Amino acid sequence: MRYEKGRRDASRGRILEVAADRFRGEGIAASGLATIMSDAGLTNGAFYPHFQSKAELVRESVAAAMELQAQQIREALAAGGPEMAMEMYLSTEHRDNPGKGCASAALLPELARQPPETREAYTDHLLALVRQLAEAFPQARDPEGVALAVFATLIGALQMARAVGGTELSDRILSAGKDAARVLIEQR
């Protein structure tokens, strides 16, 4: 049976989208291929024409999630500079929706255990995000160093805020993370 042109690409895109959401929301190890394929509205057998392995799916879905994040950061920087990007990142909405959020904050421990190809792809996308953020600090002696410090602070604050749930302490952590990032930006 032949399918209309573009259906294969649409199916692949849907698998990537579902996988990225599942991996960020539930973790890589806890997300099985059968569930991902079911959520994508496809059969298990439809997986292998698109991906050779779960490792390939992890690599490509993390890359897609990070590309989406880069676009969101670009838009926030254009709309209101680093302050807007920081407010967006350390928002209660981002905290409460890990499946739609930052792949780094959701997956760092698991990404560190992935095959070298996945870690290399993650590194490339992380550096792209850092360089994008560094453009907001042209007066800094080391713009990339400032961007790395700010991004690491934001990721850590978001992870801690998620770990304690939507509590008063969680809200305090988000606020403290913003304050710490502001200090890093001001000292650039």
C-alpha positions, 0 to 999 in steps of 0.5 A: 500500500502506498501512502501520500507524499509527506506522510512518512515525514509527518509520522517521523515528526510525530514520533520525535515530538512524542518521544521528546515530551515523554523523555523530558516528562518521564525520563529516557529509561522510563519511556518505552518504545511501545508507549511512544509509538502508541502515543504517536498513533502508530504501531510498534512496527512503524518505528524501525523505518524511521529509526534504527534504535532507541538511542537514535531516537533519544539523540534526535528527539533531544536535538529537536527539543533543544532546537525548539528551546533555542527558538524560544530563547531567541524570541525571549531575548528579542522581546525583552533581553536576558531578563525576559529569557530568565523569567520565562525559564524560571517560571512556574509554568516551565517548572510544572511542565517538564515534558514541554521544557528544557531537555537539560533540566529534565535529562542531564543525569540520563544524558551523561549515561548515553552513548558518545554520539548522543552526548556529542549531539547534546554538547553541540546543541548546548554550545549553540544555546550558550553562544546564543545567550552570550550574544546578549552580553557583548560587553562582558570580558568572557560572554560565553563564560557568563552565558555558561554560568547563567545557564548552569544557574538556571538549570540547577534552580529549575531542577531543585524547584521541580524536586520539591514540587509546587511548594512555597520552597519551590517558588523561593528557589525559582526566585533565588535562581533569578536573583543569582542569575541577575548577579552573574549578569551584572558582574559580567 
